[in-house]
Amino acid sequence: MLLQDTQLIETLAHFNRERIPERVVHANAVGAWGEFEVTHDISHLTCASFLNGIGTKSKTLARISQTGIERGGPSNLRDVRGWSLKVYTEEGNQDFVFNSTPVFFIRDPIKFPSLNRSHKRHPATNCADHTMFWDFHSHNPETLHGLMHVLSDRGTPKSVRHVNAYSQHTYKLVAASGDVTYVKFHFKTDQGVQTVSAAEAARLCGADPDGHTRDLYEAIEAGDFPSWTLYIQAMTPAQAETYRWNIFDLTKVWPHADFPLLPVGKLTLNRNPANYFATIEQAAFSPSTNVPGIAASADPVLQARMFAYPDAARYRLGVNYQQLPANRPVSRVYAPYQRDGMGTIGDNYGGDPNYVRSALREVRFLPKAEGVVVGGGKHEEWVRGKVEDYSSEVTDEDYVQCTAFWRDVLGRQEGQQEVFVGNVAAHLRAADERVWEGVFDMFSKVDVELGRALREMVTKGE
């Protein structure tokens, strides 16, 4: 063997570089191509072209993931499912980066890395650690509402075809008139929400660890195309000013009795990717990718995610990740001041000036206004708040919706309160006893009987 054996050297060199950095969260995923169709008119709320005109259809790419599991891990483990959708529109890409629970764990973005670290591996043992998990949550009780969702059977769905997706964040829809409406998005599975028990999920983790991945692929191959109906909840700025809860707090829901679901359209996944790496692994989604007519709100976690997601994509895929086929818009894009860098594809805008407002540029395509965000990008005035350090202090209000979930949701489903207590107890029992009291106290603030039942089950099972 000599170094002149070029084919061998190139084969080995390529093999050493076949892996790219794994997503720090949402690494384990399945995905498919699809189509979104408008079924109800909301043109009075938004000027977004893909949401206007009943019957309007747009190509989509969906990626459904587990939050904390590394790539290749068992798909049945208890976890929040990430649910990302890219809609390819005539105005550019629209990304929805949602979750399978209607609320999130935190409302202070600086806690986001700590939250995810507590759900991952212990820095010394390199094992998942129940003590670390409960130590974080018991000292950050604003996480309780989200915790109750994932520790119910909703945390172990039957398949990704049987989960809903929620924006959690509040967004803004912007009409052609410039009027703004606050909204939350809901994709409701048309297959119905279906779950499995903790025991069955544990069995499937060993018997069929790729079960969710295989289920979606085989359903689409067989022509059994899964679908979701898109709904919105809509709130005027005037209503937001006087509403009981801060609408930018994603640990809270908007009760449907106050803001009912309004149907918008239907998503259908109908084609499997020809190559997983090219399509799903290289796909990049960000809540900052919005078309005119959809805009971000002042939610602090949303604002932080708008930086974090594209920054993660630049790290994983390179600065020109938006030129990759999975991320490339179907609309024409002209941005000659975003060029060069590793992995650029195409002519790199040739000799066009790479600075704004040049009279020398060849006019191929011009945006509506250089340097201006179209469609509600400006920050709105918010009477109830002002720019200041953000605090996530917990008050009694944080337990109100948790109590409602315990009594009015789980309490109305036969046996689900007992299942929930059993799920929490089994997880907590594996943690160090030093964190038990804090957890008992936290759940007792939701409901005294819940705290008592949890304490009894955990201590009885020592």
N, C-alpha and C positions, 0 to 999 in steps of 0.2 A: 504494500500500500504506500502510495506517494501522495504528496499534496497536490500533484498534478491530476489526481483523480477528481476532477471538478464535480462530477455528478454526485459522488459520495459527500464531498465537502459541503456542497450546496444543500443536499438533503438533510444532513445533520445540523447545519446552521439554521435552516428553516424550522426544523423540528424543535430546536431549543427556544424558538421565538414564537411558537404557535399560540401561547397563552398570553392574554392581555390582562391588565389589572382587573380583579373581580370587583364588582360593586360592593361598597362597604355595607350597604343594606340592600335588600331586594335582589340578592344575587341569584336565587333559585326561582326559575320562572318558566312559563309556557306562553306561547303567543300564536296569533293568527291574523291573516288579512280579513277585511270585511267591508261592510258598507253601512253608512248611516243615511236614513231617509226621514225627511220632515213629514210629520203626520198632522201637526196642528200649527196654526198661524200664531206666531209671537212677534210679528214684524213691528207691532206697536211698542215692543220692549227693546229690541235690538236691531241694529243695521247689519249684523254679521250675515254675509251672503249665504253661508251654508245652512243657516237657520231660517231663511226666508223663502217662502214659496212651498206650499204643500206639494209633496212629490219630489222635491229637490234631493238628489242623491250625491254622496261624497264617499270617496275611497277612504278606508281606515286601516290602521294597524294597531292591534291590541297586545299588551303584555301584562300578564297576571302573575304575581309573584308572592313569595313569602318574605316577610320583613327581615327576620333575624337569621334565617337558615343559610348556610353557605351553599354555593352552587353544587348540585349533586346530592344534597341532603334529602331525606325522606319528605315527600310532598304532603303527607297526611299529618305532620306535627301541628300541634296547637300554635296558632300564630295569627296575627293580622295579615290579611292578603292585600298587597298593593295592586292597584288596578289602573293601568295607564292606557291612554288611547290617543293616537295621533290621527287627526282628521286633515286630509289633504284638500285644501280649498283653493278657489281661484284668487283668494287674497293672501295666501300663504298657509303655513301649517298652524293648526290649533291643537295644542296639547292639553289633555285632561290627565292630571296625576292625582288619583283618588285612592281611597282605602275601602276595605270591606266593612268598616264600622262607621257609624254616623258621627262619632266624636273621636278626638285624638287624646293622647295622654297628657300633653303639656300645652301651655299657652305662652310660655317664655322661651324664645328660640335658643337662648344660651344653654338650656337644659337638654337640647336635642342630642348632642353627642353622648352625654352622660346616660340618658335614657337608653340609647342603643347599646352602649357598653355594658350596662347592667343586665341586658338580655343576652349578651354574647358570652364569650369564654373568660374564665378567671385568668388573670395575667400570670399566676404561678402554676396552677394545675392544668391550664388549657382545657378545662372541662366547663360545660354549662353549670352554673352555680345558683341554686335556689336562694341561698342566703343573700347573695349580691342582689338578686332580683327583688326580694322582699325588703331588703334594707333601703333600696332606692325608693320603692313605691310607698312604704310606710312613712318615709320622711318627706314625700312630695305628694300629699293626698289629693291634689288637683287631678292626679292620674286615675283616680278611683272610678270615674264614670267609664272611661275607656277600658279599664281593667275588668270591670264587671261584664262588658260585652265579650271580651276575648276569653274570659274564663267561664262563660256560659257555653252551651254547645255550639254557639255561633263561631267559636274559635276553631272548631273542627268540622268544616263543611264537607259534604259528600264529594263534591268536585268543584272545580272552578266555574263550571256551568251553573252552579247552584248558589252563587254568592251575589249579593247586591254590591254596588259601588256608590260611594258618597264623596262629595267634594270636601266635606268637613268644613273647609274655609268658606267664608262669605266672599262672593265675587260681585262684580258690577256688570250689568247689561246696560249698554248705551244705545239709545234710539237715534234715528237719523236727526231728530230735533235736538239732540244733545242731552235729553232727559235721562237720568240715571235711576236704575232700579237695583236694589240689592237682591242677590239670589243665592240659594244653595242648590246644587245639582244632585240628582239621584238617578242612577241607572238601576232599575229593578229587573231582576232576572225573570224572564218569561217561563223558565223551567220550574220556578218556585224555589224558595229557600229550603234547602234540605241539608241536614247535618248528620253526623254519626256521634256515637258516645265516645267518651275518653278511652274506654277499653277497646272499642272497635278501631279507633284511630291508632292506638298503640299496636294492635295486631297488624294493621295494614302497613304500618311503618316497616315491619319486618317482612311481611308476606309480599307486599307490592309497593316498594318505596317510590316508584315512578308512576304511581297510579293516577294522579291528577294530570300529569303530562300525557300519559297514554290515553286517558279518557277523552280529553279534548281533541287530540289528534284523530283518534278512531271515530269519534262522533262526526267530525267534519268530513273525513274520508268516506263515511257511509252516507253522507248527504243529510244527516240529522243536525242541521245548522243551529247552534245556540243563538239566542237573541235576548236583548235587554230593551226595555222601554225607558226612555229618558223623560224625567219629570223635573220641574223646578218648583222651588218655593220662592215667592216674590214678596218683597217688602219695600215700601217707599222710604226715602230718607226721613220724612216726617215721622213715620211709624218707628223708625230706628231710634230716633232721638228719645222716645219715651218708653221704649220696650223694656221689659223687666230685666233682661240680661243684655250685657254688652254683646252686640252682634259680631264682634271681631274675636270673641272668645270661643275657640273651636273645641273646648271641653263641654260645650253646651249645644243642645239641639234646639231647633225651633219647633215646638209642638205643632202637629198637623192641624189641631183644632184651631190654632191661631193663624197658621199660614198653610192652607191645604196644598196638596200636590197638583200641579198643572202639567198635563201631558204635552210633550214636545215632538218626540220622534222615536224611531226604532233603529237599534244597532243589531246587525246580523253578522256573525263571523262565518265565512263561507269558503275560505281557502287556506290551506296549510302552507307555511313557508317552504320553499324548495330547499333551503339551507338554513339551519338554525343559527349558526354563527353570523352569517351575512345579514340576516334579517332581525332576529330577536336579540342576540348578544350585542350587536352593534347599534341597535336602536337606542336613541337618547330622547328622553322626555323631560320637559321642564314647565312648571307653572308660569314661567315668564314668557312662554311662547303662546301669544294670543293674537287673534286677528282683530281688526277694527270692529267694535261692537261688543267685545268682551274685555274686561279690564280687572286688574287686581284691586282689592280693597286695602284698608289700612291695617289689616290683621298682621301683627308682628311676626308670627311664624310663617305666614305666607310670604311676607317681604324677605325674610331670611332664606326661604326655600328658593326664591327667584334668583338668588345668587348661588346657593349651594349646588343646585342641580346642574346648571350648565358648567359650573366649575368642575364638578365631578366628571362630567363628560369630556371636558378638555384634558383632564388627567388620564382618563381611561383610554380615550380614542384619539386624542390629539386636537390641536386648535381648530382644525378644519373638519370636525366631526359632522357638521351640518351638510357637508358635500357628499357624505356616504349615501348610497342608494336608499337605505331605510329612512334617512332623515331629510333627504332632498325634497324641497317643495315641488309641486307640480306647476305652480305659478312661476312666472318669470321674476327673478330677483336680481337687482342691480345694486351692489354695495361695494364699489371699488376701493373703499377705504378699509375693508376687511379682507385682507389678502395675504399672500406669502405664508410662511410657516410650514411645518412638517406635514406632509400628506396632502398638499393641495392638489386638486383635480381640475382639469380643464386648462384654459388659456390664461387663467389668473388675471383676467381683464386686460390683457395685452399691455399697451402703452398708455391706457387711460390714466389721468391724474388720480392720485390716491389721497386727495384731500377734498373737503366739501366746497361747494359753490364755485366750481371751476367753470370758466367760459370756454375752456379748451377741450372739454370732454366730448367724445362722440356720443350723441344721444341715442341710446338703445332702449332704455326703459327708465323712467323717472318715478320715484315715489311721490305720493301726494304732496309732501313737504319735507325737505331735507331737515333732519334733526328734530322733527316734531313727532311725538307719539300720537297716532290717530286713534280716536275711539275711547276717550275717557281715561287717558293715561295720567292726567293731572291729579294730584292729591286733592280730595274734597275737603272743605271745611267741616270740622266735626265739633259741634257745639259742646258735647259732653267731655271732650278731652283736649289735651294740648301736647306738644312735643316735650317729653320728659323721660327720665329713666323709667323703664318698664318693670313693674313688680308683679309677681305672681302669688301674692299673699292669699292664703285660703281663708274663706269665710263660711258661715253656715249655708250660704246660698249654693256653695259647691256640692252640698249633699242632697239638695232638693231633687234634682233630676235622677241622682243615683237611687234615692228612695222610691221615686216613681218607677224606675226600671225594675227594681226588686219587687214592688207590690203590684204594679199595674201591667207589667210585661211578663216577667217570670212567674208572678203569682197567678196569672190567668192561664198558664199552660201547665197542665197536670204533670206534677213531678219535677218541674224544672227548677224550683227553688232547692229541692233536695239534691238534684244533680249539680247545681251550682256550688252548694256548700261542699259537696263531695269533691268536686274538681279543685276548689281552692284548698281544701284540707289536705288532699293528696300532694299538692305542690308545696304547700307551706310546711308540711311535716318533714320534708326533705331538707329544709333550711335549718340553720342553727337556732336553737331555742332563744337566743338573745334577741331575735327580731320578732318573735311571736307576739309579745304583748302589744307592740306598736301596730301590728296588723289587726289583732282583735279589737283594739281601740278604734281603728279606722273604720272597720266594718260595723261596729256598734253604733257609730254616728249615722250610718245609713238606716239601720233598724236594730233596735236592742235585741230582738229575737234572733236576727241574723248573726250578730256578734256572739250571742250565747251558744247558738247551734254550732258555729265554727269552732269556738273554744272547746266545746264538749267533744266534737269529732276529732280535733287535732290531738288533744291531750289523751283521749281514750285510746287513740291508735298508737301511742308511744311504744 
